[in-house]
Each structure stands twice: as structure tokens, then as C-alpha cells.
Amino acid sequence: MKKSPALSTRAAAARVMLQVLDQGKSLSALLPEAASQIKAQDLPLLQEICFGICRVLPRLERIIGLLVQKPLKGKTRIVHCLLLVGLYQLLYLRIPPHAAVDEVVNAAKMLKSDNFRALINGVLRAFLRERQTILATVDKHWQTLHPEWLVNRLKKDYPENWREIVEANNQKPPMWLRVNQQHCTTAHYLHLLAEQGIIAEAGSPDGAIRLQSAVGIHQLPHFEQGWVTVQDSHAQWAAWLLDAQNGERILDACAAPGGKTTHILELSPQAEVMALDVEAARLQRVKENLQRLKQQAEIICGDAAQPQQWLADEAMFDRILLDAPCSASGVIRRHPDIKWLRQEQDIAALSALQRRILTALWPRLKVGGTLLYATCSILKQENQQQIEAFLVNQPNAAIVPILGQNTVSDKQFLPTENGGDGFYYAKLVKTA
């Protein structure tokens, strides 16, 4: 006999949001467990509600502030999260209002907040009655939907186009694919997608395809056979810029979940690749991706800042890809909870960690070898300023032009509505 779900979708969503907002846990860590407590067919709705609330949180909070006289704190915070779920449905989902309200009111009982059902019902129905007046007040001024500290950083780093970055961050991200050129050409894969009724177009770099609308991976032709991988177009530049060659020894530092590792091996199948990550659990994803693509790499669990703990003293690499731990400020539209999980003081700590890893790995690069420094950040403290400081302190490091532009020594990709996410790349060569 099949076990019935432990929670309704709305109850599960409220519980997830409570842990994100009050305990600092990430959606990517919480959703797999939450998915096991609901009906399988309701997972897309759960994801839509949780990601959506994180995307527009300040707007929802302002509405609650207008409708609830006394802030819901302590043990009643779960009720506050239920109101977030209810308001998000009423504003952004095509669910009949009465059904949306009833589902959230019923979820209160599952979350042992039965005494607050009348309050939840009253607040949501008051919003429906006064919707136009409330929204006119809430939306009187343009909202960044970002924390103030992050907006101030963006204004400082990008005074001309910070608003465009904010707007791009608040959009749902496009779905990008990477075609495995070992199996077929980009043109052929576009043809296979068209046969399935999936509208798509080629992008940049070679092998990148953008879908007009996101689909499940099992709808992608030959996905299980490794013909294609889901990966943002700007993330795909990493393997191209690293330019690994067959026979070379390559380190992919901070490799999980393995998208860049597998791309390196697609472009240079006979390269000797070591995939390193500090989190054993995340390395499981690397193993799964390698298995699906039928590739081989040495997988090591270790701290990139402590190579002596996992690497022989004499071991050296021809090329190193350092996809450094960062604020992830360039991928906010894919992970909108970053806006509320990341704190301003984290940036200095992350910058120091990046510096330690960069300094620790540099001696393991052969003379004449290449280190590609990469982040999914758009903050200059983690990117341009990090590399500038490293070059001052390392006389045997030189930055080389990338993307075939002699005047451009590094590259900052910014998130754009139909383009890729925010990524930074700097290519360093070790001189004698």
C-alpha cells in the first residue's frame, strides 16, 4: 500500500520558506527533502512557489505589513510564511482565488497552527477585496526586490547599468543546453528538438542552445545517452577558455556538480582530469554526471586551499580551472534565495578564501601552464580586484587576453534577460 503524502504542497512550501528566512538554509538543500513529503506531481508547484516567493519577497512582505496589525514572530512565523504562500498564489499563479485561499487555510492545520486559520482566511480575503488599493500603495515606487547592501554594491561597481542587472536578476532564467560534440553537431540536435516540438536556437559558445521554454530533462532527445547537458551558456565558456589538450594533466578545483569537468572531457577526451571538491556529498553529483556521459576522471574530496593534504609533493598540472567559491551574485535569477541568505560581511570572507585557494594552487601549476580563474559573481571585489591583487603579489604570473580580443585581458559576463548568467573569467599563465 502506497504511503500518503505527509504534507500538502502549501504546507511544505511554508515550512521550506521558514527554514530559508529564519534558519538561513538554501532552497537547493531543502527542496529534495520537501519533495519526499508531497505528491510527485506537485513538485513543480512547490518549486514555483518557493523560488517565486524568494524572487519577490519584499513586495509580499509590504503587503503583509499593511494587512497584519501585529507582526507574526516566534512560533507564529510559520503563519507569516503561510501568508507569503497565499499571497504569491493570488498574485502570480493561475489558481482560482477561492481555491488558493482554502488550500492555505487548510495547510495551517497540518502545521499545527489551527488557531490561526481564521486570521489567514481574513488576511487573504481582505487582500482580494482591497487588491487594487493595496497594490497601488505597495507598487507606488519601483522596487529592486534586492537587499539594500547588494543594491549599493551594484551601484558602486556598475553605476551605468545597475538597474538592468537588478531587472535581469528578477526574471526567471532561460534554459540552456550544451550539446556533446562527441555525439552530434549543434545543428543536428536543434533538428532533434524540433522533431519533439521544442523551440530552440543556437547561442554562444559553440554547442550552446537556448530553449524558448524550459522542459523536463527526460523530454530532451538522448539525454540519458549523454548527448546533451543542462548548463548556462556563460558557464560553458570555462572549458573553452581553459583550452585543455589531450594528454595534459588538468585540475578542476571546486568541481561539483561536475558540469565543467564533463565539458573539459568532451573537448579533450584523452586529458587526465582530476575533479576536486571539499564536499563529499556534492561529489556524488560529479560521479553521476561522469557516468551518464561515460567519462573517466579522478575524483578527490579535499580542500583546494590545502593541496598538500590530497596531492603528492611532486605532482603538477598543465592547466587548472579554479571555479572559486563566491557570493553567487551572478546566478541570483536561478537561486533567488541567495538575495536573503547572503550577507554583506560574507563578501570579505569569500574574497579571503578565494585568495587562499589561488595562492595555494599556483605552485602546483607547471611553468608555461594556464590557470583559469572563474566565479559566478558580478562583484568586483571577488573578480577584477582579486586578480589585480594576485598579479601584484605573484611576479611569475601574467594575465593573457581571452575571447580573441587583444585589448580584453579578462571577461565579466553580466546576466541578461535571454542570455547567460553572471560569470567572471581571468586567464593566468605561469612565467619562468
Backbone hydrogen bonds, N-H to C=O, Kabsch-Sander energy under -0.5 kcal/mol:
donor,donor_aa,acceptor,acceptor_aa,energy
7,L,37,Q,-2.5
12,A,8,S,-2.5
13,A,9,T,-2.4
14,A,10,R,-2.3
15,R,11,A,-2.2
16,V,12,A,-2.3
17,M,13,A,-2.6
18,L,14,A,-2.0
19,Q,15,R,-1.6
20,V,16,V,-2.0
21,L,17,M,-2.7
22,D,18,L,-2.3
23,Q,18,L,-0.5
23,Q,19,Q,-0.9
24,G,20,V,-0.9
25,K,19,Q,-2.0
30,L,26,S,-1.8
31,L,27,L,-2.9
34,A,30,L,-2.2
35,A,31,L,-2.7
36,S,32,P,-0.9
36,S,33,E,-0.7
37,Q,34,A,-1.6
38,I,35,A,-1.0
42,D,39,K,-1.8
43,L,40,A,-1.4
46,L,42,D,-2.2
47,Q,43,L,-2.6
48,E,44,P,-2.4
49,I,45,L,-2.5
50,C,46,L,-2.4
51,F,47,Q,-2.7
52,G,48,E,-2.0
53,I,49,I,-2.5
54,C,50,C,-1.8
55,R,51,F,-1.7
56,V,52,G,-1.8
57,L,53,I,-0.5
59,R,56,V,-0.9
60,L,56,V,-1.6
61,E,57,L,-2.7
62,R,58,P,-2.0
63,I,59,R,-1.6
64,I,60,L,-2.3
65,G,61,E,-2.3
66,L,62,R,-1.3
67,L,63,I,-1.3
68,V,64,I,-2.6
69,Q,67,L,-0.6
73,K,71,P,-0.8
76,T,73,K,-2.1
77,R,74,G,-1.6
78,I,75,K,-0.6
79,V,76,T,-0.8
80,H,76,T,-1.4
81,C,77,R,-2.2
82,L,78,I,-1.8
83,L,79,V,-2.0
84,L,80,H,-1.8
85,V,81,C,-2.1
86,G,82,L,-2.6
87,L,83,L,-2.8
88,Y,84,L,-2.3
89,Q,85,V,-2.0
90,L,86,G,-2.2
91,L,87,L,-2.1
92,Y,88,Y,-2.7
93,L,89,Q,-1.7
95,I,93,L,-1.6
99,A,96,P,-0.6
100,A,96,P,-2.4
101,V,97,P,-2.5
102,D,98,H,-2.4
103,E,99,A,-2.4
104,V,100,A,-1.6
105,V,101,V,-2.5
106,N,102,D,-2.5
107,A,103,E,-1.6
108,A,104,V,-1.1
108,A,105,V,-0.6
109,K,105,V,-0.6
109,K,106,N,-0.8
110,M,106,N,-1.0
111,L,107,A,-1.4
112,K,109,K,-1.6
113,S,108,A,-3.0
116,F,113,S,-2.1
117,R,114,D,-1.6
120,I,116,F,-2.6
121,N,117,R,-2.6
122,G,118,A,-2.6
123,V,119,L,-2.7
124,L,120,I,-2.4
125,R,121,N,-2.1
126,A,122,G,-2.0
127,F,123,V,-2.1
128,L,124,L,-1.9
129,R,125,R,-2.0
130,E,126,A,-2.4
131,R,128,L,-0.5
134,I,130,E,-2.8
135,L,131,R,-2.8
136,A,132,Q,-1.9
137,T,133,T,-1.5
138,V,134,I,-2.7
139,D,135,L,-2.9
140,K,137,T,-1.0
151,V,147,P,-1.9
152,N,148,E,-2.4
153,R,149,W,-1.7
154,L,150,L,-2.5
155,K,151,V,-2.5
156,K,152,N,-1.9
157,D,153,R,-2.7
158,Y,154,L,-3.0
162,W,158,Y,-1.2
165,I,161,N,-1.6
166,V,162,W,-2.3
167,E,163,R,-2.6
168,A,164,E,-2.4
169,N,165,I,-2.4
170,N,166,V,-1.3
171,Q,168,A,-1.4
175,M,211,L,-0.5
176,W,174,P,-0.6
177,L,209,I,-3.0
178,R,229,T,-2.9
179,V,207,G,-2.8
180,N,227,W,-2.8
181,Q,179,V,-1.0
183,H,180,N,-2.3
184,C,180,N,-1.7
189,Y,185,T,-2.1
190,L,186,T,-2.3
191,H,187,A,-1.6
192,L,188,H,-2.1
193,L,189,Y,-2.4
194,A,190,L,-2.3
195,E,191,H,-2.0
196,Q,192,L,-1.0
196,Q,193,L,-0.7
197,G,194,A,-1.6
198,I,193,L,-2.6
199,I,197,G,-0.7
201,E,210,R,-2.1
203,G,208,A,-3.1
208,A,205,P,-2.1
209,I,177,L,-2.1
210,R,201,E,-3.0
211,L,175,M,-2.7
211,L,209,I,-0.5
212,Q,199,I,-2.9
219,Q,216,G,-2.0
220,L,217,I,-1.4
223,F,220,L,-1.6
226,G,223,F,-1.9
227,W,222,H,-2.1
229,T,178,R,-1.8
231,Q,176,W,-1.3
231,Q,229,T,-0.7
236,Q,232,D,-1.2
237,W,234,H,-0.7
238,A,235,A,-1.3
240,W,236,Q,-1.0
241,L,237,W,-3.0
242,L,238,A,-2.3
243,D,239,A,-1.7
244,A,239,A,-0.5
247,G,270,Q,-1.1
248,E,245,Q,-2.0
250,I,248,E,-0.6
250,I,272,E,-3.2
251,L,319,R,-2.1
252,D,250,I,-0.5
252,D,274,M,-3.1
253,A,251,L,-0.8
253,A,321,L,-2.3
255,A,252,D,-0.5
255,A,276,L,-3.5
258,G,255,A,-1.9
262,T,258,G,-2.4
263,H,259,G,-1.4
264,I,260,K,-2.4
265,L,261,T,-1.7
266,E,262,T,-1.6
267,L,263,H,-2.0
268,S,264,I,-2.0
271,A,268,S,-2.0
272,E,248,E,-3.2
273,V,271,A,-0.9
274,M,250,I,-2.6
275,A,273,V,-0.5
275,A,298,E,-3.3
276,L,252,D,-2.5
276,L,274,M,-0.6
277,D,300,I,-1.8
280,A,278,V,-0.7
283,L,279,E,-1.3
284,Q,280,A,-0.7
284,Q,281,A,-0.8
285,R,282,R,-0.9
286,V,282,R,-0.9
287,K,283,L,-2.3
288,E,284,Q,-2.2
289,N,285,R,-2.4
290,L,286,V,-2.5
291,Q,287,K,-2.5
292,R,288,E,-2.3
293,L,289,N,-1.7
294,K,291,Q,-1.0
295,Q,290,L,-2.6
298,E,273,V,-2.6
299,I,297,A,-0.6
300,I,275,A,-2.8
300,I,298,E,-0.5
302,G,277,D,-1.7
302,G,300,I,-0.7
304,A,302,G,-0.6
306,Q,303,D,-2.1
309,Q,306,Q,-2.1
310,W,307,P,-1.2
311,L,307,P,-1.7
315,A,312,A,-1.4
317,F,364,R,-2.5
318,D,249,R,-2.3
319,R,249,R,-1.5
320,I,370,T,-2.4
321,L,251,L,-3.1
322,L,320,I,-0.7
322,L,372,L,-2.6
323,D,253,A,-1.4
323,D,321,L,-0.9
324,A,322,L,-1.5
324,A,374,A,-1.8
330,G,376,C,-2.5
331,V,328,A,-1.5
331,V,376,C,-0.5
334,R,331,V,-0.9
335,H,331,V,-1.8
338,I,335,H,-2.3
339,K,336,P,-1.2
340,W,337,D,-1.2
341,L,337,D,-1.8
342,R,338,I,-2.4
346,D,343,Q,-1.6
347,I,343,Q,-0.5
347,I,344,E,-1.3
348,A,344,E,-0.5
349,A,345,Q,-1.2
350,L,346,D,-2.8
351,S,347,I,-2.5
352,A,348,A,-2.1
353,L,349,A,-2.0
354,Q,350,L,-2.7
355,R,351,S,-2.0
356,R,352,A,-2.1
357,I,353,L,-2.4
358,L,354,Q,-2.7
359,T,355,R,-2.3
360,A,356,R,-2.1
361,L,357,I,-2.5
362,W,358,L,-1.6
364,R,361,L,-1.6
365,L,362,W,-1.8
366,K,317,F,-2.8
368,G,430,K,-2.8
369,G,366,K,-2.3
370,T,318,D,-1.7
371,L,428,L,-3.1
372,L,320,I,-2.8
373,Y,371,L,-0.7
373,Y,426,A,-3.0
374,A,322,L,-2.9
374,A,372,L,-0.5
375,T,424,Y,-1.6
382,E,379,L,-1.2
383,N,379,L,-0.8
385,Q,380,K,-2.2
386,Q,380,K,-0.7
387,I,383,N,-2.3
388,E,384,Q,-2.6
389,A,385,Q,-2.0
390,F,386,Q,-1.9
391,L,387,I,-2.5
392,V,388,E,-1.5
393,N,389,A,-1.5
394,Q,390,F,-1.3
397,A,394,Q,-1.7
398,A,429,V,-2.2
400,V,427,K,-2.7
402,I,408,V,-1.7
405,Q,402,I,-1.6
406,N,404,G,-0.7
408,V,405,Q,-1.9
409,S,407,T,-0.7
411,K,425,Y,-2.7
413,F,411,K,-0.6
413,F,423,F,-3.5
416,T,420,G,-1.6
419,G,416,T,-0.8
422,G,330,G,-2.9
423,F,413,F,-0.7
423,F,421,D,-0.7
424,Y,375,T,-2.4
425,Y,411,K,-2.5
426,A,373,Y,-2.0
427,K,400,V,-0.5
427,K,409,S,-0.7
428,L,371,L,-3.0
428,L,426,A,-0.6
429,V,398,A,-3.1
430,K,369,G,-2.2
431,T,396,N,-2.5
431,T,429,V,-0.6
